[in-house]
Amino acid sequence: MNFPASRLLPCAALALVYLASFGTGGRAQPASAQKPTDDVLTVWRRTIGSAKALALAGQIVPAEQALVPFVSTRPGTAEWHLQVAAQLMRLVGSLAIDGNVAAQHAVAGRALDHLREAEQMAPDARGVAQALQQTGLIQEKVLLDVPAAKESYRQAAAADSHNTVAAAAYQRLEKATDELNRKAKIGG
């Protein structure tokens, strides 16, 4: 499949954003997944390779299950769902390198499911805003759904007035939309 380079950079950038936002990648892995000489990076590379193969085969849930051992929080909590979504977005970044848009969208959809759960289970407005902000990021950068992303960013900023990242993202998309509409009206 041909994959335009212009799509690769945003997807790779998204993966880096998730690595920076959720710096838990690989902190917790089962001892059974390690050999005595394996370091965390080696185990992670092996795991992401397996998860990627599963995702490319259309087996999204097994791909997710391969990544869950790298989640360091108690299962079934809002934080757990946020971390699973982060692991899935790392997988999206890996899939972006191969240019498989269908697999990226399928895995991103699964990440959105976890973010909806995190939003529902969040113990406070900050947690709700974090889930909505990450939802907006996926909608904008992976799914290219700007109206949905704007709404998610708007809701995140409304849920937590201290979430300046979501507010800035909403303002950026609002300004870009206004500019496109203005240019469309004047024909150029």
Solvent accessible surface area in square Angstrom, and as a share of the most:
residue,aa,sasa,rsa
1,M,169,0.75
2,N,148,0.76
3,F,42,0.18
4,P,78,0.49
5,A,76,0.59
6,S,87,0.56
7,R,32,0.12
8,L,57,0.28
9,L,131,0.65
10,P,47,0.29
11,C,0,0.00
12,A,34,0.27
13,A,51,0.39
14,L,3,0.01
15,A,15,0.12
16,L,118,0.58
17,V,61,0.35
18,Y,0,0.00
19,L,82,0.41
20,A,87,0.67
21,S,57,0.37
22,F,10,0.04
23,G,63,0.61
24,T,15,0.09
25,G,38,0.37
26,G,1,0.01
27,R,159,0.58
28,A,35,0.27
29,Q,34,0.15
30,P,52,0.33
31,A,89,0.69
32,S,108,0.69
33,A,40,0.31
34,Q,65,0.29
35,K,123,0.52
36,P,143,0.90
37,T,129,0.75
38,D,24,0.13
39,D,81,0.42
40,V,65,0.37
41,L,91,0.45
42,T,53,0.31
43,V,2,0.01
44,W,40,0.14
45,R,153,0.56
46,R,107,0.39
47,T,21,0.12
48,I,24,0.12
49,G,36,0.35
50,S,58,0.37
51,A,0,0.00
52,K,40,0.17
53,A,61,0.48
54,L,52,0.26
55,A,2,0.01
56,L,78,0.39
57,A,70,0.55
58,G,57,0.55
59,Q,87,0.39
60,I,28,0.14
61,V,70,0.40
62,P,53,0.33
63,A,0,0.00
64,E,10,0.05
65,Q,112,0.50
66,A,28,0.22
67,L,2,0.01
68,V,42,0.24
69,P,52,0.33
70,F,3,0.01
71,V,14,0.08
72,S,48,0.31
73,T,40,0.23
74,R,174,0.63
75,P,96,0.61
76,G,36,0.35
77,T,28,0.16
78,A,12,0.10
79,E,75,0.34
80,W,35,0.12
81,H,20,0.09
82,L,6,0.03
83,Q,6,0.03
84,V,2,0.01
85,A,0,0.00
86,A,0,0.00
87,Q,1,0.00
88,L,0,0.00
89,M,0,0.00
90,R,13,0.05
91,L,0,0.00
92,V,0,0.00
93,G,5,0.05
94,S,20,0.13
95,L,0,0.00
96,A,0,0.00
97,I,122,0.62
98,D,73,0.38
99,G,0,0.00
100,N,43,0.22
101,V,43,0.25
102,A,73,0.56
103,A,8,0.06
104,Q,0,0.00
105,H,67,0.30
106,A,47,0.36
107,V,0,0.00
108,A,0,0.00
109,G,27,0.26
110,R,71,0.26
111,A,0,0.00
112,L,16,0.08
113,D,53,0.28
114,H,11,0.05
115,L,1,0.01
116,R,124,0.45
117,E,82,0.37
118,A,1,0.01
119,E,48,0.21
120,Q,143,0.63
121,M,84,0.38
122,A,18,0.14
123,P,121,0.76
124,D,77,0.40
125,A,53,0.41
126,R,164,0.60
127,G,11,0.10
128,V,37,0.21
129,A,0,0.00
130,Q,47,0.21
131,A,1,0.00
132,L,14,0.07
133,Q,31,0.14
134,Q,7,0.03
135,T,15,0.09
136,G,0,0.00
137,L,24,0.12
138,I,0,0.00
139,Q,27,0.12
140,E,15,0.07
141,K,65,0.27
142,V,0,0.00
143,L,53,0.26
144,L,108,0.54
145,D,61,0.32
146,V,56,0.32
147,P,100,0.63
148,A,29,0.23
149,A,0,0.00
150,K,35,0.15
151,E,69,0.31
152,S,9,0.06
153,Y,5,0.02
154,R,101,0.37
155,Q,66,0.29
156,A,0,0.00
157,A,25,0.19
158,A,77,0.60
159,A,34,0.26
160,D,21,0.11
161,S,99,0.64
162,H,158,0.71
163,N,22,0.11
164,T,97,0.56
165,V,93,0.53
166,A,0,0.00
167,A,31,0.24
168,A,57,0.44
169,A,10,0.08
170,Y,60,0.23
171,Q,118,0.53
172,R,113,0.41
173,L,10,0.05
174,E,55,0.25
175,K,155,0.66
176,A,48,0.37
177,T,39,0.23
178,D,75,0.39
179,E,67,0.30
180,L,123,0.61
181,N,79,0.41
182,R,117,0.43
183,K,82,0.35
184,A,79,0.61
185,K,172,0.73
186,I,123,0.63
187,G,68,0.66
188,G,76,0.73
